[in-house]
Amino acid sequence: MYLKRLVIIVLLIGLVLCAGFAYMVYNALLSPNTSFKESKVTVYIPTGSSIDDVLEILDPYIDNTESFYQVARRKQYDQNIKPGKYVLMKGMNNNDLINTIRSQNTPVSVSFNNQETLASLAGRISQQIEADSTSLLNAFKEDTFLKNTGFSDETALAMYLPNSYEFYWNTAAESFRDRMFDEYSRFWTEEREWKAKALGLTKTEVISLAAIVQKETAKVDERPRVAGVYLNRIKRGMKLQADPTVIFAIKHSSGNYDTLIKRVLYRDLKLDSPYNTYKYAGVPPGPIAMPDISSIDAVLNSEKHNYLYFVANVERFGYHMFASTLSQHNRNKAQYVRWLNQQKINR
């Protein structure tokens, strides 16, 4: 009788222990362990993070870091930490949290437009992905990459087409660069390549000319007409004489790309720079900025006309007055110069 009672007591103790253990497991694995009030929060886990780093990152968003840590160890997450951007939902338990930061890396939208230099592009991208501006710039200018893809320091900017792209936040600098080359290659379809060849221009020359068109007019509907002017000049062996190239030449020569120049002066036209299209014929050695796709297509699908000149239209701001003859252009230009003087724009 005594032995039977002892067995029952032992069994009851075992059941209590099992129930307690099950409760502990439930609490650790399945009970909510978030502390934020929002419906969701985003966390970023950098490359090379340790479990201690992850705990520090998550600490503001979870109630019990110790229980999270114990579950992370049991699931061996501490031995296989994945960098990236992760979205945590309110009310997640430890199991959900670990599954999320282990396998649900969320892409980010990376966008850029009209940067004038590789350095400014690197700075812009570094604000959106993990890679810093130095590693990005080094990747952009890597000699082996440029040689293998047919670019140079002067032309490399032509490879980056302004748009919005999806990347993982932890994308490495070289991976970002390689993806941009793939996008560039896809952009240059057989039809676009044929059109460039028909114009007698290389792909880089098309983009360099498009950069000038981009700088000349912000009006997308006017870009094919402006492109037509420059292509007419090229056909006639005339210099492009584009003010934006002079402005870029000044910046390039000084190394200060933040310089604000609203008016090109006659003395500026004498600057000895390969980017100065008043001094040197043909398309500049590389793009003076990163043109929109609309500007590139404006060159490839330029308007057919006889215009050789254009100047800002002071009666229709943003647009230009076009002329086929120098005498007509000079009359249009005189009107623009009077307006500049009235506005006291000297530089």
N, C-alpha and C positions, 0 to 999 in steps of 0.2 A: 504493500500500500504506500509506504514511504517513498519507494523507488519510483512508483507511478507518478506520485505528486511532484517529485523532483524533475522527472522528464517533462511534465507539463509546464513547470516553472521555467525550465531551460528553453522550451519551445516558445513560451510567451516572451521571454527576454529576447530571443532570436528574432521573433516577429517585430518586436518594438525596435530593435536595432536596424532591422531591414527597412522598417517603415521610416525610421529616422534617416537612414542612408538614402532611401528613395526620395525623401523630402529634400534632403540636401542636394541631390542630383537634379531634382526638378527646379529648385531655386537657382542652382548654378547654370543650368542649361536653358530652362524654359520660362522662367519668370522675367518680366520686363526689366531691363537694366539701362534705361536711358534717362537723362536728367534735363534735356532741353525741352522747351515749351513749343517750339516750332514743329510743323508737321515733318520737316526733314532738315538735315544739315549736311554740308559738304566738308569732307576732310581730305587733306593731301598728305600722302605718305611718301617722303623722298626716297630716292634710290640709296641703298646701303643702310637703311634704318634697322636698328636693333629692336628687340621686343620692348626694351625700356623706352626707346624713342616713341614707339607706337603707343605705349601706355601714357606717355606725357601728352601726345597729340589728342588722345581720346579722353583724357581726364576731365576736361570741361563738359563732356557730353554724356558720361556714364555715371551711374550711382555708385557702383561697387567695382573698383578696379581690381581688387584682389580676386573676386570670383571670376572676373573676365580673364585674368592672368592664368588661373588654374585651368579653366576650360581651354584656353589657348594652348597651354602646354599639353593637355590631354589630346588635343586635335593636331598637335605638332605644328601649329602655326608659327611658333617662335623659331622653328628651324627653316621656314620657307616663307619669309615675309615678302609680299609683292608691292612694289611702289605703284603709285597712281592716284587718281582722283576717285573718291568713293562717296556715295550718297547714303547716309544713315537715316532710317525712318523712325519716327517717334514710337516708343513701345517695343522696339526690337529686344529680343533676349540675347544672351551671350552667343548662343549657337548661330542665330541670325547675323549678329554683328561680325563674327569671325568668318562665316561663309561669304558675307558681303565684301569684306576687305581682302579676302583671299581670291575671289574669282569674278568680281563685278566692277572691274576698272571701267570708269565712264569716260567716253571721249569728250574733248573740249573743242569748241569752235575757234579756230585760229584765223584771224583776218588781218590783212595789211593792204596798204594802197600808197602809191605815188612816192615812196621813199626815194631820195636822191642818191644815196650811197649804200653800200653793203653794211657799213657800220650802223647807219640809222635803221636799216632793216633788222639787223641782229638785235638792236635795242628794242625794237617793236615786238619781235617774236619772243624775246626773253621775258616779256611781261605776261606772256600767255602760256608758256610751257616751262618745264623744269630747267631746261638747258639755259645757262647764263650767256650773256652777250659775247663774252670773250670766246667761249667754246664754239658758239655759232659762227662768229666772224672767222675764226681759224678754219672751220669746216668749209665756209663759203670760199675761202681763198687758198685752200689746200692745192698745192702745185699738181699733184698726181691727178686729183679729181678734175681740175681745169684742163689739163692736158688730155685726159681720156675723153672728155666731153666736148672738146673743141672751143673752150672759152678761155678768156684771159682776164687779168685784173680789170681791164677797161670794159670788157663786154659781159662780165659775169652777171651784172644786175639784170641783163636781158632775160635771164633764165627764170626769174621769179615773176609770175603772173598774178597781179592783184586779184584777190577773191577771198572767199571764206572756205576753209578746209577743215575737215575733222581729223584730229590727232589725239592720241593718248597724251595726257599731261606729262608723263615721264618719257616722252620721245627724246632720244639722244640727238645731239646737234647734227651728226652725220646722217642719221635716219631722216630728219627733217629735210636736209639738203637733197638727199637722194630722192625723196618723194616729190620734191619740187621739180627735179629734173624729169621725173616720170610724167608729171602734169604738163610740163613744157613740151615733152615729146608727143603727148596725146593731143595737145592743142594744135601742133603743126601737122594737120591732116594733109593728105595728098593734094586736096584742092587748094589749101592755103599755100602749100609749097609751090604749086604750079603758078599761082597768082604772083607770088614773090619773084619767081623766075621770069615771068612775063614782064615784070617791071624792071628787070635787070638788077635786082637787089638780093642780097643774102638775107637770111632770116634775121640776123642781128641788125643789119642795116634797116630792115623794115621796122624793127622795134625802136631803133635809135631815131628814125624819122617820126615814128608814132609818138615818141616822148616829146619831140618838139611840137607836134600837133596838139598834144595834151596840154602843154604849157601855154600855147597860144590861145586856146579857147576852151572854156568850161562847158560850152554848149555842144552836146553830143550830136545834135542835128546839123551843126555847122562843120564838124570835123572832116567829113569827106570832101567838102569844098576847100578847106584850108590845105588838106593833104594834096588835093589836085594842084594847088598853086606851087607847092614845093616840087612835086613831080614834074610839072611843066618847066620849072627852072632847071632841074637836073637834065631834062631832055635837051634844053637849049644851051647847056654848058654854063649856066649862070651860077653864081654863088647863092647859097640859100639865104644868107643875110637875115638870120633869125635872131631877134633880140634875146630870147630865152637862152640861146647858146652862149651869148656874151655874158649874161648874168651868171650862168654856171661856170664859165671860164674864170670869172672874177673870184667866185667862191672856191673853185678848184685850185687856183693859183695861191690864194691866201690860206687855204685849209680851213676856212671858217664858213661852214655851210649854213650857219644860222643868220648870215648877213641878209638884211632886208633891203632890196633894191626895187624901187617902183619905177624908176626912169633910167634908161640907158643914155649915157652922154657920148658925144662925139669922141672924146678922148678914150672912152672904153673900147671903141671899135678898133683901136690900134693895139690892143693887148695881144701879145704873141702867145697864143695858146692853140693847140690843135682843135679845141672845142669852139673857137671863135670862127663862126661861119661867114663873118664879114672879111676875114683875112685869108681863110683857107676854103677851097672849093670842096664840094662833096659832103657826104654825111659824116658827122663827127665820129671819132674812133670808138665811141660807146654811147649808150643812152645817158642823157642828162637827168633822167628821172625814170621812174617805173611807170610806164603808160598803162592805162586801162585797156582791157580787151577791146572796148569800143573804139579806142584810138588806133589800135593795131589793125582792126578790121576796116577802119576808115581809110587807112593807107592802101590796104589790099583791095578795097572797093571804092576807090576815090571817085569823086565827081569829075566828069569830063567837061572841060571848059577851056577858055583862052586866058583866064586871069593869071597874071604874073605878080600882082602886088595886092596887099591888103593892109588896112590900118583900123584901129579901134573906132567903132561908131559911137560918137558921144551922144547921139540922139536915141540910140538903142543899146544901152549898156549891156555888155556881155557878148555882143555880136560885132561884126566887122564890115567895113566898106571895101569892096573889091574893085580892082581896076585891071584893064588889059594893057594900058599904056602908062608910061612914066609920067606924062603930063597930067593925066587924070589922077594918078596916085598922089602926085605932089599937091594937087588941090585938096584932096582928101586929107593928106597928112597935115597941111597947114591948118585945117580946121581942128585936128586933134591936138596939135602943138599949142594953138591958142587956148584950148580948153585946159591943157596941162599948166600953162602959165597962169591962167585965171585961178586954178586950184592951188597954185604955188607949190607944185610938186617938182622939186629940184633934184631929187635923188630917189 
